[in-house]
Protein backbone atom coordinates (compact mmCIF):
# COMPACT_ATOMS: atom_id res chain seq x y z
CA UNK A 1 0.00 0.00 0.00
CA UNK A 2 2.98 2.32 0.33
CA UNK A 3 3.29 2.54 -3.43
CA UNK A 4 -0.30 3.77 -3.71
CA UNK A 5 0.26 6.56 -1.19
CA UNK A 6 3.50 7.45 -3.00
CA UNK A 7 1.77 7.68 -6.41
CA UNK A 8 -1.37 9.59 -5.41
CA UNK A 9 0.15 13.10 -5.03
CA UNK A 10 1.93 13.10 -8.43
CA UNK A 11 -1.17 11.73 -10.16
CA UNK A 12 -3.39 14.36 -8.53
CA UNK A 13 -0.95 17.13 -9.50
CA UNK A 14 -0.81 15.81 -13.07
CA UNK A 15 -4.60 15.82 -13.33
CA UNK A 16 -4.82 19.40 -12.05
CA UNK A 17 -2.03 20.51 -14.39
CA UNK A 18 -3.78 18.95 -17.39
CA UNK A 19 -7.05 20.63 -16.36
CA UNK A 20 -5.22 23.97 -16.09
CA UNK A 21 -3.70 23.61 -19.55
CA UNK A 22 -7.07 22.64 -21.05
CA UNK A 23 -8.72 25.65 -19.42
CA UNK A 24 -6.03 28.00 -20.73
CA UNK A 25 -6.27 26.59 -24.25
CA UNK A 26 -10.07 26.81 -24.27
CA UNK A 27 -10.03 30.42 -23.09
CA UNK A 28 -7.79 31.53 -25.96
CA UNK A 29 -9.56 33.09 -28.90
CA UNK A 30 -13.29 33.10 -29.45
CA UNK A 31 -15.54 35.78 -28.05
CA UNK A 32 -13.12 36.55 -25.21
CA UNK A 33 -10.25 37.35 -27.57
CA UNK A 34 -11.52 40.78 -28.62
CA UNK A 35 -12.25 41.73 -25.00
CA UNK A 36 -8.80 40.59 -23.84
CA UNK A 37 -7.08 42.34 -26.73
CA UNK A 38 -8.92 45.58 -25.96
CA UNK A 39 -7.89 45.37 -22.30
CA UNK A 40 -4.24 44.81 -23.22
CA UNK A 41 -4.33 47.65 -25.75
CA UNK A 42 -5.75 50.00 -23.11
CA UNK A 43 -3.01 49.11 -20.62
CA UNK A 44 -0.29 49.56 -23.24
CA UNK A 45 -1.74 52.92 -24.28
CA UNK A 46 -1.79 54.10 -20.66
CA UNK A 47 1.80 53.00 -20.15
CA UNK A 48 2.94 54.79 -23.31
CA UNK A 49 1.08 57.96 -22.32
CA UNK A 50 2.66 57.92 -18.87
CA UNK A 51 6.09 57.40 -20.37
CA UNK A 52 5.62 60.31 -22.77
CA UNK A 53 4.59 62.57 -19.88
CA UNK A 54 7.81 61.77 -18.03
CA UNK A 55 10.01 62.27 -21.10
CA UNK A 56 8.76 65.36 -22.98
Residue, then its C-alpha position, 0 to 999 in steps of 0.5 A: x500500500x505504500x506505493x499507492x500513497x506514494x503515487x497519489x500526489x503526483x497523479x493528482x498534480x498531473x490531473x490538475x495541471x492537465x485541467x489547467x492547460x485545457x482551461x487556458x487553451x479553451x479560453x484563448x480566442x473566441x468571443x473573449x479574444x476581442x475583449x482581452x485584446x482591448x484590455x491589453x491595448x488599453x493598458x499599453x496605451x496608458x503606459x505609453x502615455x505615462x512614459x511620454x509625460x515623463x520624457x517630454 
